Amino acid sequence: MSTTRTGRDGRPLVTTAQAAYSLGMKPGQFRAWASRHSVRPADHQANPKQGQALALWDLADLADALNPKQPAA
């Protein structure tokens, strides 16, 4: 049985490559953008190639970084 990890809004977490593609970036560009916007991976998964663990990103976090909330006046 496979379990899919989900984000705050119920959508599945995505890999760095998927997150980058959703914003029209390459993975390296996405990681730099995420760092500048203080967005951190929501989770990690084991790398099937026995390398560094793969970061999983919450799309809700990306949406919040793209559309910052305005303080109430």
All heavy atoms as TSV, in Angstrom:
chain	resi	resn	atom	element	x	y	z
A	1	MET	N	N	0.843	-1.166	0.000
A	1	MET	CA	C	0.000	0.000	0.000
A	1	MET	C	C	0.897	1.240	0.000
A	1	MET	O	O	1.812	1.378	0.787
A	1	MET	CB	C	-0.889	-0.007	1.234
A	1	MET	CG	C	-1.818	1.160	1.309
A	1	MET	SD	S	-2.974	0.835	2.650
A	1	MET	CE	C	-3.110	2.429	3.332
A	2	SER	N	N	0.630	2.150	-0.884
A	2	SER	CA	C	1.409	3.377	-1.025
A	2	SER	C	C	0.673	4.536	-0.376
A	2	SER	O	O	-0.535	4.688	-0.547
A	2	SER	CB	C	1.629	3.652	-2.512
A	2	SER	OG	O	2.101	4.948	-2.700
A	3	THR	N	N	1.402	5.316	0.389
A	3	THR	CA	C	0.784	6.497	0.985
A	3	THR	C	C	1.383	7.729	0.343
A	3	THR	O	O	2.592	7.830	0.189
A	3	THR	CB	C	1.014	6.547	2.503
A	3	THR	OG1	O	2.409	6.553	2.753
A	3	THR	CG2	C	0.374	5.361	3.201
A	4	THR	N	N	0.545	8.648	-0.048
A	4	THR	CA	C	0.980	9.899	-0.645
A	4	THR	C	C	0.936	10.971	0.424
A	4	THR	O	O	-0.098	11.173	1.054
A	4	THR	CB	C	0.063	10.286	-1.820
A	4	THR	OG1	O	0.078	9.240	-2.775
A	4	THR	CG2	C	0.524	11.562	-2.471
A	5	ARG	N	N	2.060	11.621	0.622
A	5	ARG	CA	C	2.106	12.702	1.596
A	5	ARG	C	C	1.440	13.932	0.993
A	5	ARG	O	O	1.633	14.232	-0.175
A	5	ARG	CB	C	3.543	12.981	1.992
A	5	ARG	CG	C	4.117	11.849	2.822
A	5	ARG	CD	C	5.582	12.013	2.996
A	5	ARG	NE	N	6.209	11.280	1.889
A	5	ARG	CZ	C	7.459	10.891	1.882
A	5	ARG	NH1	N	8.244	11.180	2.875
A	5	ARG	NH2	N	7.946	10.222	0.862
A	6	THR	N	N	0.649	14.598	1.801
A	6	THR	CA	C	-0.088	15.751	1.297
A	6	THR	C	C	0.308	17.016	2.055
A	6	THR	O	O	0.791	16.960	3.188
A	6	THR	CB	C	-1.608	15.552	1.422
A	6	THR	OG1	O	-1.923	15.305	2.786
A	6	THR	CG2	C	-2.082	14.404	0.562
A	7	GLY	N	N	0.073	18.144	1.404
A	7	GLY	CA	C	0.387	19.439	1.986
A	7	GLY	C	C	-0.775	19.995	2.781
A	7	GLY	O	O	-1.784	19.319	3.016
A	8	ARG	N	N	-0.654	21.262	3.168
A	8	ARG	CA	C	-1.667	21.924	3.992
A	8	ARG	C	C	-3.033	21.981	3.321
A	8	ARG	O	O	-4.061	21.971	3.994
A	8	ARG	CB	C	-1.225	23.353	4.319
A	8	ARG	CG	C	-0.053	23.433	5.251
A	8	ARG	CD	C	0.302	24.867	5.608
A	8	ARG	NE	N	0.836	25.581	4.455
A	8	ARG	CZ	C	0.385	26.751	4.020
A	8	ARG	NH1	N	-0.580	27.370	4.639
A	8	ARG	NH2	N	0.923	27.332	2.971
A	9	ASP	N	N	-3.037	22.062	1.994
A	9	ASP	CA	C	-4.314	22.188	1.278
A	9	ASP	C	C	-4.827	20.852	0.736
A	9	ASP	O	O	-5.786	20.817	-0.010
A	9	ASP	CB	C	-4.195	23.211	0.153
A	9	ASP	CG	C	-3.114	22.846	-0.854
A	9	ASP	OD1	O	-2.448	21.797	-0.684
A	9	ASP	OD2	O	-2.927	23.612	-1.810
A	10	GLY	N	N	-4.174	19.753	1.104
A	10	GLY	CA	C	-4.634	18.431	0.691
A	10	GLY	C	C	-4.039	17.924	-0.609
A	10	GLY	O	O	-4.234	16.764	-0.965
A	11	ARG	N	N	-3.309	18.780	-1.327
A	11	ARG	CA	C	-2.676	18.331	-2.567
A	11	ARG	C	C	-1.395	17.571	-2.229
A	11	ARG	O	O	-0.754	17.840	-1.217
A	11	ARG	CB	C	-2.345	19.514	-3.470
A	11	ARG	CG	C	-3.575	20.193	-4.035
A	11	ARG	CD	C	-3.211	21.279	-5.005
A	11	ARG	NE	N	-2.710	22.437	-4.258
A	11	ARG	CZ	C	-2.339	23.568	-4.826
A	11	ARG	NH1	N	-2.378	23.708	-6.131
A	11	ARG	NH2	N	-1.906	24.577	-4.088
A	12	PRO	N	N	-1.011	16.626	-3.089
A	12	PRO	CA	C	0.219	15.877	-2.827
A	12	PRO	C	C	1.443	16.792	-2.838
A	12	PRO	O	O	1.482	17.789	-3.558
A	12	PRO	CB	C	0.304	14.882	-3.989
A	12	PRO	CG	C	-1.036	14.861	-4.614
A	12	PRO	CD	C	-1.697	16.165	-4.288
A	13	LEU	N	N	2.439	16.451	-2.018
A	13	LEU	CA	C	3.711	17.155	-2.053
A	13	LEU	C	C	4.400	16.838	-3.375
A	13	LEU	O	O	4.197	15.767	-3.946
A	13	LEU	CB	C	4.594	16.712	-0.886
A	13	LEU	CG	C	4.045	16.995	0.514
A	13	LEU	CD1	C	5.016	16.457	1.571
A	13	LEU	CD2	C	3.790	18.463	0.729
A	14	VAL	N	N	5.203	17.764	-3.885
A	14	VAL	CA	C	5.851	17.589	-5.185
A	14	VAL	C	C	7.367	17.634	-5.029
A	14	VAL	O	O	7.893	18.223	-4.085
A	14	VAL	CB	C	5.389	18.661	-6.197
A	14	VAL	CG1	C	3.902	18.526	-6.475
A	14	VAL	CG2	C	5.715	20.061	-5.711
A	15	THR	N	N	8.067	17.027	-5.976
A	15	THR	CA	C	9.525	17.043	-5.974
A	15	THR	C	C	10.023	18.411	-6.416
A	15	THR	O	O	9.263	19.233	-6.926
A	15	THR	CB	C	10.094	15.974	-6.924
A	15	THR	OG1	O	9.710	16.316	-8.259
A	15	THR	CG2	C	9.600	14.577	-6.573
A	16	THR	N	N	11.320	18.623	-6.264
A	16	THR	CA	C	11.914	19.889	-6.682
A	16	THR	C	C	11.695	20.114	-8.176
A	16	THR	O	O	11.348	21.221	-8.599
A	16	THR	CB	C	13.418	19.907	-6.348
A	16	THR	OG1	O	13.567	19.745	-4.934
A	16	THR	CG2	C	14.070	21.201	-6.779
A	17	ALA	N	N	11.885	19.070	-8.976
A	17	ALA	CA	C	11.709	19.211	-10.423
A	17	ALA	C	C	10.268	19.600	-10.767
A	17	ALA	O	O	10.033	20.453	-11.625
A	17	ALA	CB	C	12.099	17.916	-11.131
A	18	GLN	N	N	9.302	18.991	-10.098
A	18	GLN	CA	C	7.899	19.309	-10.356
A	18	GLN	C	C	7.570	20.731	-9.915
A	18	GLN	O	O	6.858	21.457	-10.615
A	18	GLN	CB	C	6.994	18.315	-9.634
A	18	GLN	CG	C	7.068	16.912	-10.196
A	18	GLN	CD	C	6.393	15.905	-9.289
A	18	GLN	OE1	O	6.447	16.008	-8.065
A	18	GLN	NE2	N	5.761	14.909	-9.900
A	19	ALA	N	N	8.087	21.130	-8.760
A	19	ALA	CA	C	7.845	22.489	-8.273
A	19	ALA	C	C	8.459	23.514	-9.219
A	19	ALA	O	O	7.851	24.538	-9.530
A	19	ALA	CB	C	8.407	22.649	-6.862
A	20	ALA	N	N	9.679	23.233	-9.677
A	20	ALA	CA	C	10.356	24.145	-10.603
A	20	ALA	C	C	9.555	24.276	-11.896
A	20	ALA	O	O	9.337	25.380	-12.397
A	20	ALA	CB	C	11.766	23.634	-10.893
A	21	TYR	N	N	9.101	23.162	-12.432
A	21	TYR	CA	C	8.327	23.171	-13.675
A	21	TYR	C	C	7.043	23.990	-13.508
A	21	TYR	O	O	6.664	24.742	-14.405
A	21	TYR	CB	C	7.995	21.734	-14.088
A	21	TYR	CG	C	7.191	21.656	-15.361
A	21	TYR	CD1	C	7.813	21.767	-16.598
A	21	TYR	CD2	C	5.813	21.482	-15.325
A	21	TYR	CE1	C	7.077	21.705	-17.771
A	21	TYR	CE2	C	5.067	21.419	-16.491
A	21	TYR	CZ	C	5.702	21.534	-17.710
A	21	TYR	OH	O	4.974	21.480	-18.868
A	22	SER	N	N	6.403	23.864	-12.335
A	22	SER	CA	C	5.145	24.584	-12.121
A	22	SER	C	C	5.346	26.096	-12.124
A	22	SER	O	O	4.415	26.849	-12.382
A	22	SER	CB	C	4.489	24.141	-10.810
A	22	SER	OG	O	5.213	24.627	-9.702
A	23	LEU	N	N	6.581	26.549	-11.839
A	23	LEU	CA	C	6.882	27.983	-11.848
A	23	LEU	C	C	7.680	28.401	-13.074
A	23	LEU	O	O	8.124	29.546	-13.170
A	23	LEU	CB	C	7.662	28.355	-10.582
A	23	LEU	CG	C	6.912	28.156	-9.269
A	23	LEU	CD1	C	7.822	28.473	-8.094
A	23	LEU	CD2	C	5.666	29.013	-9.223
A	24	GLY	N	N	7.888	27.487	-14.021
A	24	GLY	CA	C	8.615	27.812	-15.247
A	24	GLY	C	C	10.101	28.008	-15.021
A	24	GLY	O	O	10.726	28.834	-15.693
A	25	MET	N	N	10.661	27.273	-14.076
A	25	MET	CA	C	12.083	27.403	-13.753
A	25	MET	C	C	12.788	26.059	-13.888
A	25	MET	O	O	12.142	25.019	-13.969
A	25	MET	CB	C	12.252	27.856	-12.290
A	25	MET	CG	C	11.649	29.170	-11.940
A	25	MET	SD	S	11.885	29.474	-10.175
A	25	MET	CE	C	10.924	30.942	-9.978
A	26	LYS	N	N	14.109	26.116	-13.860
A	26	LYS	CA	C	14.920	24.907	-13.756
A	26	LYS	C	C	15.100	24.627	-12.266
A	26	LYS	O	O	14.970	25.534	-11.438
A	26	LYS	CB	C	16.267	25.109	-14.429
A	26	LYS	CG	C	16.124	25.287	-15.930
A	26	LYS	CD	C	17.456	25.429	-16.589
A	26	LYS	CE	C	17.242	25.589	-18.095
A	26	LYS	NZ	N	18.486	25.801	-18.802
A	27	PRO	N	N	15.387	23.365	-11.884
A	27	PRO	CA	C	15.511	23.042	-10.462
A	27	PRO	C	C	16.485	23.939	-9.692
A	27	PRO	O	O	16.181	24.364	-8.571
A	27	PRO	CB	C	15.962	21.582	-10.464
A	27	PRO	CG	C	15.334	21.031	-11.710
A	27	PRO	CD	C	15.451	22.159	-12.709
A	28	GLY	N	N	17.632	24.252	-10.258
A	28	GLY	CA	C	18.587	25.125	-9.574
A	28	GLY	C	C	18.032	26.521	-9.354
A	28	GLY	O	O	18.218	27.125	-8.291
A	29	GLN	N	N	17.338	27.036	-10.359
A	29	GLN	CA	C	16.714	28.354	-10.231
A	29	GLN	C	C	15.629	28.322	-9.155
A	29	GLN	O	O	15.484	29.270	-8.381
A	29	GLN	CB	C	16.083	28.771	-11.562
A	29	GLN	CG	C	17.064	29.032	-12.670
A	29	GLN	CD	C	16.357	29.231	-14.004
A	29	GLN	OE1	O	15.439	28.487	-14.342
A	29	GLN	NE2	N	16.781	30.244	-14.733
A	30	PHE	N	N	14.877	27.226	-9.124
A	30	PHE	CA	C	13.817	27.105	-8.132
A	30	PHE	C	C	14.393	27.077	-6.720
A	30	PHE	O	O	13.888	27.756	-5.820
A	30	PHE	CB	C	12.966	25.848	-8.366
A	30	PHE	CG	C	12.027	25.581	-7.232
A	30	PHE	CD1	C	10.881	26.343	-7.085
A	30	PHE	CD2	C	12.318	24.617	-6.287
A	30	PHE	CE1	C	10.027	26.132	-6.016
A	30	PHE	CE2	C	11.468	24.398	-5.215
A	30	PHE	CZ	C	10.322	25.155	-5.081
A	31	ARG	N	N	15.456	26.297	-6.509
A	31	ARG	CA	C	16.053	26.231	-5.174
A	31	ARG	C	C	16.539	27.606	-4.723
A	31	ARG	O	O	16.364	27.989	-3.557
A	31	ARG	CB	C	17.182	25.205	-5.144
A	31	ARG	CG	C	16.673	23.759	-5.135
A	31	ARG	CD	C	17.786	22.764	-4.879
A	31	ARG	NE	N	18.754	22.710	-5.964
A	31	ARG	CZ	C	18.643	21.936	-7.034
A	31	ARG	NH1	N	17.607	21.129	-7.159
A	31	ARG	NH2	N	19.572	21.940	-7.969
A	32	ALA	N	N	17.125	28.379	-5.637
A	32	ALA	CA	C	17.583	29.734	-5.302
A	32	ALA	C	C	16.380	30.633	-4.983
A	32	ALA	O	O	16.409	31.407	-4.018
A	32	ALA	CB	C	18.393	30.321	-6.453
A	33	TRP	N	N	15.312	30.536	-5.782
A	33	TRP	CA	C	14.111	31.322	-5.533
A	33	TRP	C	C	13.519	30.964	-4.171
A	33	TRP	O	O	13.155	31.852	-3.389
A	33	TRP	CB	C	13.085	31.048	-6.641
A	33	TRP	CG	C	11.763	31.701	-6.417
A	33	TRP	CD1	C	11.400	32.964	-6.792
A	33	TRP	CD2	C	10.628	31.156	-5.729
A	33	TRP	NE1	N	10.110	33.221	-6.391
A	33	TRP	CE2	C	9.617	32.129	-5.739
A	33	TRP	CE3	C	10.376	29.934	-5.121
A	33	TRP	CZ2	C	8.371	31.914	-5.158
A	33	TRP	CZ3	C	9.138	29.728	-4.535
A	33	TRP	CH2	C	8.153	30.716	-4.559
A	34	ALA	N	N	13.419	29.671	-3.878
A	34	ALA	CA	C	12.851	29.229	-2.604
A	34	ALA	C	C	13.676	29.757	-1.431
A	34	ALA	O	O	13.127	30.199	-0.423
A	34	ALA	CB	C	12.770	27.706	-2.561
A	35	SER	N	N	14.978	29.744	-1.581
A	35	SER	CA	C	15.850	30.245	-0.522
A	35	SER	C	C	15.628	31.743	-0.298
A	35	SER	O	O	15.528	32.200	0.847
A	35	SER	CB	C	17.307	29.977	-0.885
A	35	SER	OG	O	18.166	30.497	0.091
A	36	ARG	N	N	15.524	32.508	-1.386
A	36	ARG	CA	C	15.297	33.953	-1.264
A	36	ARG	C	C	13.951	34.279	-0.625
A	36	ARG	O	O	13.793	35.305	0.015
A	36	ARG	CB	C	15.362	34.619	-2.645
A	36	ARG	CG	C	16.749	34.747	-3.202
A	36	ARG	CD	C	16.788	35.658	-4.413
A	36	ARG	NE	N	15.808	35.351	-5.440
A	36	ARG	CZ	C	15.975	34.480	-6.429
A	36	ARG	NH1	N	17.100	33.806	-6.534
A	36	ARG	NH2	N	15.025	34.290	-7.316
A	37	HIS	N	N	12.961	33.411	-0.827
A	37	HIS	CA	C	11.616	33.647	-0.303
A	37	HIS	C	C	11.354	32.881	1.001
A	37	HIS	O	O	10.206	32.792	1.447
A	37	HIS	CB	C	10.565	33.276	-1.358
A	37	HIS	CG	C	10.532	34.239	-2.498
A	37	HIS	ND1	N	11.388	34.142	-3.573
A	37	HIS	CD2	C	9.785	35.342	-2.709
A	37	HIS	CE1	C	11.149	35.138	-4.409
A	37	HIS	NE2	N	10.181	35.882	-3.901
A	38	SER	N	N	12.394	32.318	1.577
A	38	SER	CA	C	12.296	31.579	2.850
A	38	SER	C	C	11.292	30.436	2.795
A	38	SER	O	O	10.590	30.157	3.772
A	38	SER	CB	C	11.938	32.532	3.996
A	38	SER	OG	O	12.912	33.528	4.116
A	39	VAL	N	N	11.209	29.775	1.657
A	39	VAL	CA	C	10.349	28.600	1.514
A	39	VAL	C	C	11.234	27.369	1.732
A	39	VAL	O	O	12.296	27.249	1.116
A	39	VAL	CB	C	9.688	28.546	0.118
A	39	VAL	CG1	C	8.832	27.306	-0.032
A	39	VAL	CG2	C	8.867	29.798	-0.129
A	40	ARG	N	N	10.809	26.496	2.608
A	40	ARG	CA	C	11.573	25.302	2.941
A	40	ARG	C	C	10.794	24.054	2.514
A	40	ARG	O	O	9.564	24.061	2.497
A	40	ARG	CB	C	11.835	25.236	4.442
A	40	ARG	CG	C	12.566	26.439	4.991
A	40	ARG	CD	C	14.042	26.374	4.633
A	40	ARG	NE	N	14.741	27.566	5.112
A	40	ARG	CZ	C	15.260	28.480	4.309
A	40	ARG	NH1	N	15.141	28.373	3.012
A	40	ARG	NH2	N	15.904	29.518	4.795
A	41	PRO	N	N	11.514	22.969	2.214
A	41	PRO	CA	C	10.809	21.728	1.875
A	41	PRO	C	C	9.909	21.279	3.025
A	41	PRO	O	O	10.252	21.449	4.197
A	41	PRO	CB	C	11.932	20.711	1.656
A	41	PRO	CG	C	13.164	21.515	1.420
A	41	PRO	CD	C	12.966	22.798	2.156
A	42	ALA	N	N	8.776	20.712	2.695
A	42	ALA	CA	C	7.837	20.231	3.704
A	42	ALA	C	C	8.250	18.857	4.224
A	42	ALA	O	O	7.916	18.494	5.347
A	42	ALA	CB	C	6.433	20.158	3.111
A	43	ASP	N	N	8.991	18.108	3.407
A	43	ASP	CA	C	9.369	16.743	3.779
A	43	ASP	C	C	10.492	16.295	2.849
A	43	ASP	O	O	10.893	17.036	1.947
A	43	ASP	CB	C	8.157	15.815	3.649
A	43	ASP	CG	C	8.300	14.532	4.451
A	43	ASP	OD1	O	9.335	14.342	5.112
A	43	ASP	OD2	O	7.349	13.722	4.426
A	44	HIS	N	N	10.976	15.094	3.060
A	44	HIS	CA	C	11.998	14.498	2.207
A	44	HIS	C	C	11.627	13.049	1.955
A	44	HIS	O	O	10.898	12.442	2.738
A	44	HIS	CB	C	13.379	14.552	2.877
A	44	HIS	CG	C	13.890	15.938	3.048
A	44	HIS	ND1	N	13.538	16.739	4.111
A	44	HIS	CD2	C	14.708	16.681	2.271
A	44	HIS	CE1	C	14.131	17.906	3.989
A	44	HIS	NE2	N	14.840	17.909	2.876
A	45	GLN	N	N	12.128	12.502	0.861
A	45	GLN	CA	C	11.938	11.077	0.588
A	45	GLN	C	C	13.278	10.495	0.175
A	45	GLN	O	O	14.141	11.205	-0.328
A	45	GLN	CB	C	10.884	10.835	-0.486
A	45	GLN	CG	C	11.313	11.175	-1.893
A	45	GLN	CD	C	10.216	10.899	-2.907
A	45	GLN	OE1	O	9.060	10.744	-2.550
A	45	GLN	NE2	N	10.572	10.856	-4.155
A	46	ALA	N	N	13.434	9.218	0.403
A	46	ALA	CA	C	14.685	8.557	0.058
A	46	ALA	C	C	14.909	8.615	-1.447
A	46	ALA	O	O	13.965	8.504	-2.236
A	46	ALA	CB	C	14.645	7.109	0.524
A	47	ASN	N	N	16.156	8.815	-1.833
A	47	ASN	CA	C	16.509	8.851	-3.251
A	47	ASN	C	C	16.702	7.420	-3.734
A	47	ASN	O	O	17.502	6.683	-3.161
A	47	ASN	CB	C	17.790	9.669	-3.429
A	47	ASN	CG	C	18.137	9.911	-4.875
A	47	ASN	OD1	O	17.730	9.168	-5.757
A	47	ASN	ND2	N	18.904	10.954	-5.114
A	48	PRO	N	N	16.002	7.013	-4.801
A	48	PRO	CA	C	16.150	5.645	-5.297
A	48	PRO	C	C	17.562	5.354	-5.810
A	48	PRO	O	O	17.947	4.198	-5.916
A	48	PRO	CB	C	15.106	5.533	-6.408
A	48	PRO	CG	C	14.744	6.927	-6.753
A	48	PRO	CD	C	15.036	7.778	-5.558
A	49	LYS	N	N	18.339	6.372	-6.087
A	49	LYS	CA	C	19.707	6.177	-6.587
A	49	LYS	C	C	20.729	6.250	-5.455
A	49	LYS	O	O	21.919	6.387	-5.699
A	49	LYS	CB	C	20.024	7.213	-7.657
A	49	LYS	CG	C	19.135	7.072	-8.871
A	49	LYS	CD	C	19.469	8.100	-9.914
A	49	LYS	CE	C	18.500	7.946	-11.088
A	49	LYS	NZ	N	18.679	8.978	-12.082
A	50	GLN	N	N	20.277	6.197	-4.212
A	50	GLN	CA	C	21.117	6.180	-3.012
A	50	GLN	C	C	21.965	7.429	-2.848
A	50	GLN	O	O	23.027	7.390	-2.269
A	50	GLN	CB	C	22.002	4.936	-2.991
A	50	GLN	CG	C	21.210	3.658	-2.959
A	50	GLN	CD	C	22.093	2.435	-2.903
A	50	GLN	OE1	O	23.295	2.516	-3.053
A	50	GLN	NE2	N	21.483	1.299	-2.685
A	51	GLY	N	N	21.478	8.528	-3.333
A	51	GLY	CA	C	22.168	9.797	-3.155
A	51	GLY	C	C	21.494	10.594	-2.054
A	51	GLY	O	O	20.889	10.041	-1.132
A	52	GLN	N	N	21.583	11.908	-2.177
A	52	GLN	CA	C	20.953	12.797	-1.210
A	52	GLN	C	C	19.437	12.633	-1.264
A	52	GLN	O	O	18.855	12.423	-2.327
A	52	GLN	CB	C	21.343	14.230	-1.532
A	52	GLN	CG	C	20.809	15.242	-0.560
A	52	GLN	CD	C	21.324	16.641	-0.873
A	52	GLN	OE1	O	22.200	16.804	-1.713
A	52	GLN	NE2	N	20.769	17.626	-0.201
A	53	ALA	N	N	18.802	12.753	-0.123
A	53	ALA	CA	C	17.340	12.633	-0.058
A	53	ALA	C	C	16.686	13.691	-0.934
A	53	ALA	O	O	17.196	14.801	-1.079
A	53	ALA	CB	C	16.866	12.776	1.383
A	54	LEU	N	N	15.558	13.350	-1.533
A	54	LEU	CA	C	14.830	14.268	-2.403
A	54	LEU	C	C	13.889	15.138	-1.573
A	54	LEU	O	O	13.149	14.635	-0.731
A	54	LEU	CB	C	14.018	13.483	-3.434
A	54	LEU	CG	C	14.818	12.561	-4.361
A	54	LEU	CD1	C	13.870	11.743	-5.228
A	54	LEU	CD2	C	15.757	13.375	-5.214
A	55	ALA	N	N	13.927	16.432	-1.816
A	55	ALA	CA	C	13.045	17.362	-1.111
A	55	ALA	C	C	11.644	17.285	-1.688
A	55	ALA	O	O	11.457	17.121	-2.897
A	55	ALA	CB	C	13.585	18.791	-1.235
A	56	LEU	N	N	10.651	17.384	-0.825
A	56	LEU	CA	C	9.255	17.438	-1.238
A	56	LEU	C	C	8.688	18.787	-0.788
A	56	LEU	O	O	8.877	19.204	0.347
A	56	LEU	CB	C	8.461	16.298	-0.590
A	56	LEU	CG	C	8.894	14.894	-1.012
A	56	LEU	CD1	C	8.121	13.849	-0.208
A	56	LEU	CD2	C	8.684	14.685	-2.492
A	57	TRP	N	N	7.999	19.441	-1.703
A	57	TRP	CA	C	7.530	20.812	-1.484
A	57	TRP	C	C	6.014	20.841	-1.405
A	57	TRP	O	O	5.314	20.134	-2.135
A	57	TRP	CB	C	8.004	21.693	-2.632
A	57	TRP	CG	C	9.484	21.690	-2.780
A	57	TRP	CD1	C	10.233	20.802	-3.497
A	57	TRP	CD2	C	10.411	22.589	-2.188
A	57	TRP	NE1	N	11.566	21.104	-3.381
A	57	TRP	CE2	C	11.709	22.204	-2.584
A	57	TRP	CE3	C	10.273	23.692	-1.362
A	57	TRP	CZ2	C	12.847	22.878	-2.187
A	57	TRP	CZ3	C	11.417	24.369	-0.967
A	57	TRP	CH2	C	12.686	23.962	-1.376
A	58	ASP	N	N	5.500	21.705	-0.547
A	58	ASP	CA	C	4.066	21.920	-0.389
A	58	ASP	C	C	3.652	23.051	-1.335
A	58	ASP	O	O	4.166	24.164	-1.233
A	58	ASP	CB	C	3.768	22.286	1.058
A	58	ASP	CG	C	2.292	22.377	1.364
A	58	ASP	OD1	O	1.466	22.435	0.426
A	58	ASP	OD2	O	1.951	22.419	2.561
A	59	LEU	N	N	2.738	22.775	-2.243
A	59	LEU	CA	C	2.296	23.793	-3.199
A	59	LEU	C	C	1.630	24.974	-2.503
A	59	LEU	O	O	1.683	26.102	-2.998
A	59	LEU	CB	C	1.360	23.163	-4.231
A	59	LEU	CG	C	2.024	22.151	-5.176
A	59	LEU	CD1	C	0.969	21.465	-6.040
A	59	LEU	CD2	C	3.073	22.821	-6.024
A	60	ALA	N	N	1.036	24.749	-1.345
A	60	ALA	CA	C	0.424	25.855	-0.598
A	60	ALA	C	C	1.498	26.832	-0.129
A	60	ALA	O	O	1.287	28.048	-0.133
A	60	ALA	CB	C	-0.374	25.321	0.588
A	61	ASP	N	N	2.670	26.324	0.262
A	61	ASP	CA	C	3.775	27.200	0.662
A	61	ASP	C	C	4.250	28.041	-0.520
A	61	ASP	O	O	4.559	29.224	-0.366
A	61	ASP	CB	C	4.950	26.393	1.214
A	61	ASP	CG	C	4.637	25.731	2.542
A	61	ASP	OD1	O	3.680	26.151	3.219
A	61	ASP	OD2	O	5.364	24.780	2.902
A	62	LEU	N	N	4.307	27.423	-1.700
A	62	LEU	CA	C	4.729	28.159	-2.891
A	62	LEU	C	C	3.713	29.246	-3.234
A	62	LEU	O	O	4.087	30.370	-3.568
A	62	LEU	CB	C	4.902	27.207	-4.075
A	62	LEU	CG	C	5.898	26.064	-3.887
A	62	LEU	CD1	C	5.986	25.235	-5.158
A	62	LEU	CD2	C	7.248	26.556	-3.464
A	63	ALA	N	N	2.437	28.908	-3.131
A	63	ALA	CA	C	1.388	29.894	-3.425
A	63	ALA	C	C	1.461	31.063	-2.445
A	63	ALA	O	O	1.309	32.223	-2.842
A	63	ALA	CB	C	0.015	29.228	-3.366
A	64	ASP	N	N	1.723	30.766	-1.174
A	64	ASP	CA	C	1.837	31.842	-0.177
A	64	ASP	C	C	3.023	32.753	-0.491
A	64	ASP	O	O	2.932	33.973	-0.320
A	64	ASP	CB	C	2.002	31.261	1.233
A	64	ASP	CG	C	0.735	30.652	1.767
A	64	ASP	OD1	O	-0.342	30.847	1.155
A	64	ASP	OD2	O	0.816	29.954	2.801
A	65	ALA	N	N	4.129	32.184	-0.963
A	65	ALA	CA	C	5.313	32.993	-1.299
A	65	ALA	C	C	5.059	33.854	-2.539
A	65	ALA	O	O	5.558	34.958	-2.637
A	65	ALA	CB	C	6.515	32.090	-1.520
A	66	LEU	N	N	4.271	33.331	-3.467
A	66	LEU	CA	C	3.964	34.078	-4.681
A	66	LEU	C	C	2.938	35.181	-4.443
A	66	LEU	O	O	2.963	36.211	-5.110
A	66	LEU	CB	C	3.445	33.144	-5.770
A	66	LEU	CG	C	4.472	32.203	-6.374
A	66	LEU	CD1	C	3.801	31.153	-7.227
A	66	LEU	CD2	C	5.492	32.991	-7.185
A	67	ASN	N	N	2.036	34.963	-3.501
A	67	ASN	CA	C	0.949	35.913	-3.215
A	67	ASN	C	C	0.965	36.258	-1.739
A	67	ASN	O	O	0.119	35.803	-0.985
A	67	ASN	CB	C	-0.407	35.285	-3.581
A	67	ASN	CG	C	-0.454	34.843	-5.017
A	67	ASN	OD1	O	-0.146	35.612	-5.902
A	67	ASN	ND2	N	-0.825	33.592	-5.236
A	68	PRO	N	N	1.916	37.099	-1.311
A	68	PRO	CA	C	1.979	37.428	0.117
A	68	PRO	C	C	0.709	38.145	0.583
A	68	PRO	O	O	0.130	38.930	-0.143
A	68	PRO	CB	C	3.210	38.333	0.241
A	68	PRO	CG	C	3.520	38.792	-1.141
A	68	PRO	CD	C	2.918	37.800	-2.092
A	69	LYS	N	N	0.320	37.804	1.799
A	69	LYS	CA	C	-0.874	38.417	2.380
A	69	LYS	C	C	-0.555	39.860	2.792
A	69	LYS	O	O	0.496	40.146	3.327
A	69	LYS	CB	C	-1.310	37.633	3.622
A	69	LYS	CG	C	-1.564	36.162	3.352
A	69	LYS	CD	C	-2.912	35.965	2.728
A	69	LYS	CE	C	-3.274	34.504	2.643
A	69	LYS	NZ	N	-2.977	33.887	1.400
A	70	GLN	N	N	-1.492	40.751	2.537
A	70	GLN	CA	C	-1.354	42.138	2.934
A	70	GLN	C	C	-1.856	42.297	4.371
A	70	GLN	O	O	-2.899	41.741	4.707
A	70	GLN	CB	C	-2.156	43.052	1.998
A	70	GLN	CG	C	-1.684	43.011	0.555
A	70	GLN	CD	C	-0.271	43.540	0.404
A	70	GLN	OE1	O	0.160	44.410	1.128
A	70	GLN	NE2	N	0.463	42.977	-0.539
A	71	PRO	N	N	-1.150	43.024	5.205
A	71	PRO	CA	C	-1.638	43.235	6.572
A	71	PRO	C	C	-2.954	44.018	6.574
A	71	PRO	O	O	-3.176	44.873	5.731
A	71	PRO	CB	C	-0.522	44.012	7.257
A	71	PRO	CG	C	0.344	44.548	6.161
A	71	PRO	CD	C	0.101	43.699	4.943
A	72	ALA	N	N	-3.803	43.693	7.526
A	72	ALA	CA	C	-5.094	44.391	7.640
A	72	ALA	C	C	-4.855	45.839	8.042
A	72	ALA	O	O	-4.019	46.134	8.887
A	72	ALA	CB	C	-5.972	43.693	8.670
A	73	ALA	N	N	-5.586	46.727	7.411
A	73	ALA	CA	C	-5.409	48.166	7.693
A	73	ALA	C	C	-6.221	48.601	8.881
A	73	ALA	O	O	-7.192	48.119	9.246
A	73	ALA	CB	C	-5.786	48.982	6.477
